Amino acid sequence: MPMKSPTVRHRRLGRELRRLREEAGLGTAEAALRLGWSLSKVHRVEGGRIMVSETDLIHACDLFGADSYTKGGLIQLARDANRRGWWTAYSDVFTGGYVALEDDATAIRTWETAVIPGLLQSEDYAREVIRARHPDIEEGELNRRVSARMVRKINVVGPKALALHALIDEAAIRRPVGSAQVMDQQLDHLLQDANRSHITVQILPFGAGAHPGMEGPFSVLSFDPQDPDVGYVESPAGEVYVEADHQVRDLILLFERLASACLSPEESAALIAAVRSET
C-alpha cells in the first residue's frame, strides 16, 4: 500500500533493512531477484516510501541473515509503523502525510510569511483562514477542518508538547483576518503561546528589508537523534518533503539566517503587543 509521505518509523525500518542488506553483501538488484521484488520496490521500501508486509519483512530478514532479536525488533517496528494514529479520524482533512511526521517530531522550526502558523492559530482565526482558502465550503466541513486543526495543537500545548520555534513575518500579525475581535483574540493567543517555555516566537520586522526567506514558507522537523531531520514545504500545488542531507542542511541554515534577522523573542512580544493595542 503506497504512502503519501515517509513516516518516521517507515524511514527507520527502511534504513535498518538497507543496513542488513549491505552487511550481507547483497546489491539491490540481487536482493530484489532473491526476494521476488521489483528493483523499485527495494528502493521504495528502503526509502520508507511504501509499507512492507510482515511476510515480506520476515523473508528479507531471513535473506539478510538477521538474528532473532533483530528480526523481532523490526517486526514490532513495522507493526508500530502501521498502527492507526489519531489523524486517521480526519483522513478527509489531512490528505497528505505531514501530520504523521509531526506527531513523531520532537522539535519543529517553521517560517511563515502570510499567516500565523497553524499550530499557533486561535480557533476563530483558523476558521477565517480556512474559509478564505475554501470560499465555497459548507459549514459542516468548515467546522470539521477547524476541529482537526485544533486537535493538532495538542502536540504543541498538550502533554506531548514539542519544541516549536516559529519565525513570522510582520505582515502576518498586521493583516486583518476576520473581524477586529478575531484578530485581537489571535494576537492575545499568540502572546500567551510565546510565553510558554517550549515555544519561541520571533517576528521578522518590515525594517529588515530584503531577506533570505522571501521565496516562501517552510518547516524543518526534528526527531530522536537516530532519525534525520525532514524539511517540508506546502503550496497550493501540493506538498514537498525534503530529505536529502544537503538540502535539509540548506533549509536549517536558511532558518538560522532568518532567525538572526528577526527581532528577539522579547522584542517580538513587544511588537505583537503594540500591534494588538492599535486595534
Secondary structure, DSSP 8 states (H G I E B T S, - for coil): -B-SS--HHHHHHHHHHHHHHHHTT--HHHHHHHHT--HHHHHHHHTT-B---HHHHHHHHHHHT--HHHHHHHHHHHHHHTS--GGGGGTTT--SSHHHHHHH-SEEEEEESSS--GGG--HHHHHHHHHHHSTT--HHHHHHHHHHHHHHTHHHHSTT--EEEEEEEHHHHHS--S-HHHHHHHHHHHHHHHTSTTEEEEEE-GGG-S-TTTT--EEEEE-STTS--EEEEEETTEEEEE-SHHHHHHHHHHHHHHHHHS--HHHHHHHHHHHHHH-
